Amino acid sequence: MITVAVIAMVAFFVHRQINPTPAIAHLKTYSFLGVAAFLTVAALKFVHFYVPSKLGYAFLALVLVKFGAVVLIFPELIDKDPGLGKAELLGFLVPYFLFLFAEAAIVIKWLNKN
């Protein structure tokens, strides 16, 4: 998990250098994704401890819950008349998938131990 935090911090500062005035604040994006990733990994650790055979299903369910939270917290991503350009959308999607791949790597590592 420390590796994910370091990667997130580096990505945050690189992202701020590339796009200093984003439509969605970097701090809001990275803090939400960081907290969501931490909660997801903690819940998955709990599931892995009690029911390791259902870890994949838990991961899928938590990814869907996180996606729903994104829609609720960042409604500007799905507006009918989006004021966001492709750069702003990518500015959110790249960190989203960065955290998602980190979570998936942790789950794959746990599944391979079984």
N, C-alpha and C positions, 0 to 999 in steps of 0.2 A: 504494500500500500504506500510505502514511502517513495517507491519509484514512481508511482502514479502522481503523487504530490509534487515531486521534483519536475516531472515532465509537464504537469499542468502549470507550474510557476514559470518555467521556461517558455511554454507556449503563450502564456498570458503576456509576458513582457515582449516577446517577438510580435505578437498580435497587436499590442499597443504601438509598437514602432511602425508596423505596416499601415495600420489604420488608426490614427490618433483621435478621430472624431466619429465614432460609430453611431449608428441609429439606435442600437441596443447596447447599453453600457457594458464594457468588458467586465467590470467588477460584478455586475448583476449576472451576466452569463456564466462566468467562471465560478462564482460563489454558488449559484444554483446547481451547476453541473457537479461541482466538487462535493457538495453536501449530498446530492442525490446519489453520486457514485459511492460515497462512504456508507450511506444507509443501505444501498443495494448490496454492497459487499458484506456488510454486517448481517443483513438478513440472509444472504446466501451462506454465510459461515454457519449461522444457526441451523439452516436447512441441511447443510452438509453434515453437521454434527449429528442430527437426529434422523434424517432420512436421506442419506447420500444418493440413493437411486433416483430421487426426484429432483435433483439439483438442476437439471436442464429445464424442466417444466417451471421451476421457481424462477430461473433466470428469464425465461420467456415472459412470464407473468409480470415480473418486476420491470422489464423493458417496456412493456405495454403501459404499465402504471406511470412510468417516468415520461413516456410520450404524452400521455394524457395530462400530466402535470405541466409539461412544456406548453401544451395548447392553452391551458388555463392561465399560466403565469406570463406567457409571451403571446397574447392574442394578435399582436401586430404581424406575426408570422403567417396568419391564415386569413387576414382581412380580405373582403371582396375586392377592394381597391387598395392593394398593397402599396404603401409608400416606400417600401424597401426595394432596392435594386438587387441585382445578382450578387454584387460584392457584399452587401449587408447580409443577405441570406447565407452566403458562404461563410461570412464572419461568425455566424451562429452555428451552422452545420458542421464546420470543420472541428471546433472544440467538442460539439455533441458527439460526433463519431470518434474523436480521440478518446474521450472518456468511455464510450461504449466498447471500443476495441480493448481498452485496458481492463474493463470489467470482464469481457469475454476471455481474455488471456488468463485472468485469475481463475475463472470457472474451468477453463480447459486444463489448467495446471492441477486443480483439485480433482477433476475427473480422471486424469491420467494417473493419479496416485492410487486410485481404487483398482 
